[in-house]
C-alpha cells in the first residue's frame, strides 16, 4: 500500500474521532510531555494544530508561562519553514496554508532547539513519521545532528501504521500518544 493511501486512511480515522475525544486525548498527550519537561530552561519547537491533529494548546499555555522558550513554524515557501519565537498568544496570526504562526521576527535554527515536537499523519513501530507529504520537517532536520533537537512525535494510538519509509525520512526519537511513550 502506498504512503499516500496509508496517509489518507489515517487522516480519515483521525478526522472521525469526535472533537471531545480528540480534546481529551490531546490533553493526555500534553500531560505525558509535561511530566518529562526538564527543570532547566530549554528551547522547544512545537506546532499549531490544523484540523484533527493533536492539539497542544494547553502545553503551549504552560510553556508560555514558564522559563522555557517556545518556537512555532512559519512556512516560507512550498518547501521551507523556519521556527519563530512565540512569547504570548496575542502574537499568533494566520500564515500560509491556514496554519497559525508567530508575528515575532526572532527565529532559531532547528539544530539549536532542544526539543522539536511534531505532528504526523501516522507513525510506525520503528519510529518513522508519516507526515502530510510536504517534507518540511525532513528537509529542516536533514543537516541537524542526531538528537539535536530531540525529535518528538505526538499522535493518537489509532495513527500507528505499517509503511515503508523513504531514505530521507527522519525518524522520531520519542513518540507520545494518549497511552504514554511508545518510543523513548
C-alpha positions as a LaTeX table, in Angstrom:
\begin{tabular}{lrrr}
\hline
Residue & $x$ (\AA) & $y$ (\AA) & $z$ (\AA) \\
\hline
Unk1 & 0.00 & 0.00 & 0.00 \\
Unk2 & 1.42 & 3.42 & $-0.92$ \\
Unk3 & 2.26 & 6.02 & 1.69 \\
Unk4 & $-0.39$ & 8.30 & 0.17 \\
Unk5 & $-3.06$ & 5.63 & 0.66 \\
Unk6 & $-1.96$ & 4.92 & 4.23 \\
Unk7 & $-1.85$ & 8.67 & 4.96 \\
Unk8 & $-5.38$ & 9.19 & 3.61 \\
Unk9 & $-6.75$ & 6.28 & 5.68 \\
Unk10 & $-5.07$ & 7.50 & 8.87 \\
Unk11 & $-6.28$ & 11.06 & 8.41 \\
Unk12 & $-9.80$ & 9.79 & 7.83 \\
Unk13 & $-9.60$ & 7.74 & 11.02 \\
Unk14 & $-8.30$ & 10.75 & 12.95 \\
Unk15 & $-10.98$ & 13.01 & 11.45 \\
Unk16 & $-13.66$ & 10.55 & 12.54 \\
Unk17 & $-12.70$ & 10.85 & 16.20 \\
Unk18 & $-15.28$ & 13.04 & 17.97 \\
Unk19 & $-13.93$ & 16.52 & 18.78 \\
Unk20 & $-14.39$ & 15.96 & 22.53 \\
Unk21 & $-12.43$ & 12.69 & 22.32 \\
Unk22 & $-9.60$ & 14.40 & 20.41 \\
Unk23 & $-9.51$ & 17.13 & 23.06 \\
Unk24 & $-9.28$ & 14.56 & 25.89 \\
Unk25 & $-6.60$ & 12.55 & 24.09 \\
Unk26 & $-4.63$ & 15.72 & 23.30 \\
Unk27 & $-4.71$ & 16.69 & 26.98 \\
Unk28 & $-3.41$ & 13.24 & 27.94 \\
Unk29 & $-0.52$ & 13.66 & 25.49 \\
Unk30 & 0.22 & 17.11 & 26.94 \\
Unk31 & 0.28 & 15.66 & 30.47 \\
Unk32 & 2.81 & 12.99 & 29.42 \\
Unk33 & 5.06 & 15.69 & 27.93 \\
Unk34 & 4.78 & 17.94 & 30.98 \\
Unk35 & 5.90 & 15.07 & 33.23 \\
Unk36 & 9.23 & 14.79 & 31.39 \\
Unk37 & 9.80 & 18.50 & 30.77 \\
Unk38 & 13.31 & 19.32 & 32.05 \\
Unk39 & 13.59 & 21.61 & 35.06 \\
Unk40 & 16.20 & 23.78 & 33.31 \\
Unk41 & 15.04 & 26.18 & 30.62 \\
Unk42 & 15.17 & 24.75 & 27.08 \\
Unk43 & 14.22 & 25.88 & 23.58 \\
Unk44 & 11.16 & 23.95 & 22.42 \\
Unk45 & 9.84 & 23.84 & 18.90 \\
Unk46 & 6.20 & 22.87 & 18.58 \\
Unk47 & 3.40 & 23.42 & 16.07 \\
Unk48 & $-0.08$ & 24.86 & 15.85 \\
Unk49 & $-2.64$ & 22.13 & 15.22 \\
Unk50 & $-4.59$ & 22.09 & 11.99 \\
Unk51 & $-7.80$ & 20.12 & 11.58 \\
Unk52 & $-7.84$ & 16.94 & 13.63 \\
Unk53 & $-4.13$ & 16.96 & 14.61 \\
Unk54 & $-3.14$ & 16.52 & 18.25 \\
Unk55 & $-3.84$ & 19.94 & 19.76 \\
Unk56 & $-1.10$ & 21.08 & 22.14 \\
Unk57 & $-2.74$ & 24.38 & 23.11 \\
Unk58 & $-2.63$ & 23.53 & 26.84 \\
Unk59 & 1.06 & 22.58 & 26.56 \\
Unk60 & 1.78 & 25.90 & 24.84 \\
Unk61 & $-0.06$ & 27.83 & 27.57 \\
Unk62 & 2.07 & 26.05 & 30.15 \\
Unk63 & 5.28 & 26.77 & 28.23 \\
Unk64 & 4.41 & 30.44 & 27.71 \\
Unk65 & 4.05 & 30.78 & 31.49 \\
Unk66 & 7.35 & 29.06 & 32.23 \\
Unk67 & 11.08 & 29.67 & 31.79 \\
Unk68 & 11.13 & 27.58 & 28.60 \\
Unk69 & 11.26 & 29.27 & 25.19 \\
Unk70 & 8.59 & 28.28 & 22.63 \\
Unk71 & 9.06 & 28.40 & 18.85 \\
Unk72 & 6.49 & 27.52 & 16.18 \\
Unk73 & 6.77 & 27.01 & 12.41 \\
Unk74 & 6.48 & 29.79 & 9.90 \\
Unk75 & 6.04 & 28.45 & 6.36 \\
Unk76 & 8.28 & 30.38 & 3.96 \\
Unk77 & 7.63 & 28.55 & 0.69 \\
Unk78 & 6.26 & 25.27 & $-0.66$ \\
Unk79 & 9.37 & 23.53 & 0.67 \\
Unk80 & 10.81 & 25.52 & 3.58 \\
Unk81 & 9.91 & 26.77 & 7.02 \\
Unk82 & 11.57 & 28.46 & 9.95 \\
Unk83 & 10.89 & 28.39 & 13.68 \\
Unk84 & 9.65 & 31.73 & 15.07 \\
Unk85 & 9.55 & 32.68 & 18.74 \\
Unk86 & 6.17 & 32.89 & 20.45 \\
Unk87 & 6.01 & 34.86 & 23.70 \\
Unk88 & 2.23 & 35.10 & 24.10 \\
Unk89 & $-0.91$ & 34.09 & 22.23 \\
Unk90 & $-1.55$ & 37.64 & 21.01 \\
Unk91 & 1.42 & 37.13 & 18.63 \\
Unk92 & $-0.43$ & 34.42 & 16.70 \\
Unk93 & $-1.50$ & 35.19 & 13.15 \\
Unk94 & $-2.72$ & 33.18 & 10.18 \\
Unk95 & 0.13 & 32.06 & 7.94 \\
Unk96 & 0.45 & 30.06 & 4.74 \\
Unk97 & $-1.90$ & 27.11 & 4.22 \\
Unk98 & $-4.08$ & 28.48 & 7.06 \\
Unk99 & $-1.52$ & 27.45 & 9.67 \\
Unk100 & $-1.16$ & 29.83 & 12.60 \\
Unk101 & 2.32 & 31.25 & 13.14 \\
Unk102 & 4.02 & 33.95 & 15.18 \\
Unk103 & 4.39 & 37.61 & 14.26 \\
Unk104 & 7.75 & 37.65 & 16.07 \\
Unk105 & 10.86 & 38.30 & 13.98 \\
Unk106 & 13.10 & 36.25 & 16.30 \\
Unk107 & 13.83 & 32.81 & 14.86 \\
Unk108 & 16.02 & 29.86 & 15.84 \\
Unk109 & 17.95 & 27.29 & 13.83 \\
Unk110 & 16.48 & 23.79 & 14.07 \\
Unk111 & 19.74 & 22.43 & 15.48 \\
Unk112 & 19.59 & 24.95 & 18.36 \\
Unk113 & 16.30 & 23.54 & 19.64 \\
Unk114 & 16.49 & 21.02 & 22.46 \\
Unk115 & 13.03 & 19.59 & 21.72 \\
Unk116 & 11.09 & 19.58 & 18.45 \\
Unk117 & 7.51 & 18.37 & 18.84 \\
Unk118 & 5.99 & 17.36 & 15.51 \\
Unk119 & 2.55 & 16.33 & 14.30 \\
Unk120 & 2.09 & 13.42 & 11.95 \\
Unk121 & $-0.47$ & 11.58 & 9.88 \\
Unk122 & 0.93 & 8.34 & 11.22 \\
Unk123 & 3.92 & 6.58 & 12.69 \\
Unk124 & 5.33 & 3.06 & 12.71 \\
Unk125 & 6.79 & 0.91 & 15.47 \\
Unk126 & 10.33 & 1.74 & 14.30 \\
Unk127 & 9.71 & 5.43 & 14.98 \\
Unk128 & 9.26 & 6.65 & 11.43 \\
Unk129 & 6.94 & 9.58 & 10.80 \\
Unk130 & 4.33 & 9.74 & 8.10 \\
Unk131 & 3.80 & 13.47 & 7.59 \\
Unk132 & 1.45 & 15.32 & 5.31 \\
Unk133 & 3.69 & 14.71 & 2.30 \\
Unk134 & 5.32 & 18.13 & 2.02 \\
Unk135 & 8.66 & 17.11 & 3.55 \\
Unk136 & 9.03 & 20.31 & 5.60 \\
Unk137 & 10.35 & 18.62 & 8.73 \\
Unk138 & 12.55 & 16.12 & 6.86 \\
Unk139 & 14.26 & 18.95 & 4.96 \\
Unk140 & 14.60 & 21.10 & 8.08 \\
Unk141 & 16.24 & 18.26 & 10.04 \\
Unk142 & 18.42 & 16.68 & 7.35 \\
Unk143 & 21.51 & 18.69 & 8.35 \\
Unk144 & 20.97 & 18.52 & 12.12 \\
Unk145 & 22.96 & 16.21 & 14.37 \\
Unk146 & 21.25 & 13.21 & 15.95 \\
Unk147 & 19.02 & 14.21 & 18.86 \\
Unk148 & 19.77 & 17.87 & 18.17 \\
Unk149 & 16.96 & 18.55 & 18.52 \\
Unk150 & 15.27 & 15.63 & 20.24 \\
Unk151 & 12.57 & 14.69 & 17.72 \\
Unk152 & 9.27 & 14.10 & 19.49 \\
Unk153 & 6.22 & 12.85 & 17.62 \\
Unk154 & 2.74 & 13.25 & 19.05 \\
Unk155 & $-0.15$ & 11.19 & 17.75 \\
Unk156 & $-3.21$ & 9.24 & 18.77 \\
Unk157 & $-2.69$ & 5.48 & 19.16 \\
Unk158 & $-5.04$ & 4.96 & 16.20 \\
Unk159 & $-2.39$ & 6.59 & 13.97 \\
Unk160 & 0.07 & 3.70 & 14.22 \\
Unk161 & 0.51 & 2.01 & 10.84 \\
Unk162 & 2.79 & $-0.09$ & 8.68 \\
Unk163 & 4.54 & 1.71 & 5.82 \\
Unk164 & 7.94 & 1.77 & 4.18 \\
Unk165 & 9.87 & 4.98 & 4.92 \\
Unk166 & 11.81 & 6.78 & 2.22 \\
Unk167 & 15.60 & 7.12 & 2.62 \\
Unk168 & 15.26 & 10.81 & 3.54 \\
Unk169 & 12.58 & 10.27 & 6.22 \\
Unk170 & 13.66 & 11.45 & 9.67 \\
Unk171 & 12.55 & 9.11 & 12.48 \\
Unk172 & 11.24 & 10.28 & 15.84 \\
Unk173 & 13.37 & 9.84 & 18.95 \\
Unk174 & 10.20 & 9.72 & 21.06 \\
Unk175 & 6.57 & 9.03 & 20.18 \\
Unk176 & 3.95 & 10.15 & 22.67 \\
Unk177 & 0.33 & 9.03 & 22.47 \\
Unk178 & $-2.53$ & 9.23 & 24.95 \\
Unk179 & $-1.33$ & 5.85 & 26.27 \\
Unk180 & 2.14 & 7.21 & 27.05 \\
Unk181 & 5.53 & 6.83 & 25.43 \\
Unk182 & 5.75 & 4.24 & 22.66 \\
Unk183 & 9.36 & 5.04 & 21.94 \\
Unk184 & 11.72 & 6.80 & 24.31 \\
\hline
\end{tabular}
